[in-house]
């Protein structure tokens, strides 16, 4: 891994996009959170506890959980929520394990929004869905291949046979 890649790595990606809900006839902002880590057994759901008070939005991560589905899929873990009637400016705080956090100030404008965020190795914020999708592979971390420690080798060497 190059030094540049180490400095640019992060654990989560967040996409902010405007949406319109036809049912309630309101505009909102979709927050889509995704891990950079790829999972081989399930595409997990990120368990997020969110609190919106005034101009402050705080997301606290509580781990991952397997989704309820008929067929398991692979991929990243995700969490998605749409917020309606957000103030024109919010302070967004993203907390993992009570200690690691990322803060950003988000200003909503008529033709988009501005994000002022501190650099961290925890979260990268995207404002463009095309860019978010285009960078998915380059942002991703390959799944860890772990040895199957529950099975021993059924083959024995001639030296091991002589010892027994």
N, C-alpha and C positions, 0 to 999 in steps of 0.2 A: 504494500500500500504506500503510495507516495505521500510526502509531507502535505502537499496541497489537498489530497483527498481526505487525510485525517482531519484537517482544519475545517473542511466543508461538511463532514459527516454530522448527521443528526438522527434522532430516533423516530420523529413523527413529522408528518406533512399535513398542513391545514389549508383547505381551499375555501375561500369566501366568494360566494356568487349570489347575485340578486335572483330572486324567484318570484313568481306570481301564483297565488293559490286561487284557482277558479271557483272553488267551493265557497270560500269565505270572502272572495273578491278583495284580497289584500296583497300588498307587496311585502316581501320579507327578505331576509338574508340567510342563505344556507351555509352552515358551517359543516364541512366534511373533513373529519380527522382520519388519518390513515397511518399505519406503522410503515417504516421503511423495511422492516424485517418481513420476509416471506415465510409463511408457515406451510409445512408439507402435509399436515393431517387435516386441518380445518382452516377456513377463512374466519377467524375468530371475530367476536364483537368486543369492542373496547367498552368497558364499564366506566362511564363518566358520571360524576355527580356535579351538576351545574347549578350555580346560584347567580341570579341576575338581580342586583339591587341598585336602583338608580342608574348611574353611569358606570357601574362596575359589573363585569361578567367574570366569574371565576369557575374554571373547570378543574376538578380534582379527579385524577385517575384512580380507580379502585381495582385495576387488573383487567384480565381478559376472561371471556367466557365463551364456551362453544355455542354456536347458534343452534336454534331448533330447526332442523331441516331433515329431509328424507335422505338425501345423498350428500355426503361431505364433499367439500371443495377445498382447494388449496388457494393460497394467496395471502394478502395482507389482512391485518385486523382493521376494522373500521367502526366509526361512530358518526352519525349524521343527525343534525337537528336544524330546524328552521326557526328563526326568531322573527317575530312581528313586532312592530312599534318600538324598535330600539331607539334610544336617544341619538342625537346627531353625532355624539362622540362617546366612545366607551373605552374604559381601561380593561383590557383582557389579560387575565392571569391564568396560566396553564401550570398545574402543579402535579408532580409525579413523586410518589412516596414521601410526601410531606416536606421534602427538602429541595429537590430539584425543581426549578420553576423558570418559566419564560414569561416575560411581560411585554405587552404591546399596547400602543394607543391607536385606536382605529377611529377615523373620522369619516362619516358617511356624507357624500356629496350627491348632487343631483345626477351627475354623469359617472358615478363610480365612488371610490373611496380611497383614502390614503392610509397607509399603515406605517407607523413609526415603531420599530421593534428593536430591542437590544439583541445583539448577537448571542446565540447560545448553541450548544450542541444538542439541544433537546427538540426544537421545533423550527420548521421552515414554513413561512406563510406565503401562499400563492393567491393572486387576485384574478388570474386568467385560467379558465378551465382547460383550454388547449395546451397551455404551458404546463399545467399540472399533469395532464395525461402524457404529454411528450417526455417529461422528465421522470416519469414513474420508474422506468428501467434504470436510468443512471442514478437515481436516488436510492434504489433498492439495495438491500443487503441480502446476499444469497442465504438460503436456509442452511443451518448447521447440520451437517450429517454426523449423527452420533452413533457410535458403535453399539451394537446390541449386546449389552452387558449381561443379559439374563441367560444367554446361551453360551455354554462352553464348547470348545472344539470337540467334535466326536472323533477326530483323528488323533492317534497317539504316535509318537515317534518310536523307533526301535529302542532308543535309550530309555524312554519312559517305561516301555514294556519290561525291559530287563530289571528295572528297579523294583517292580512289583512282584 
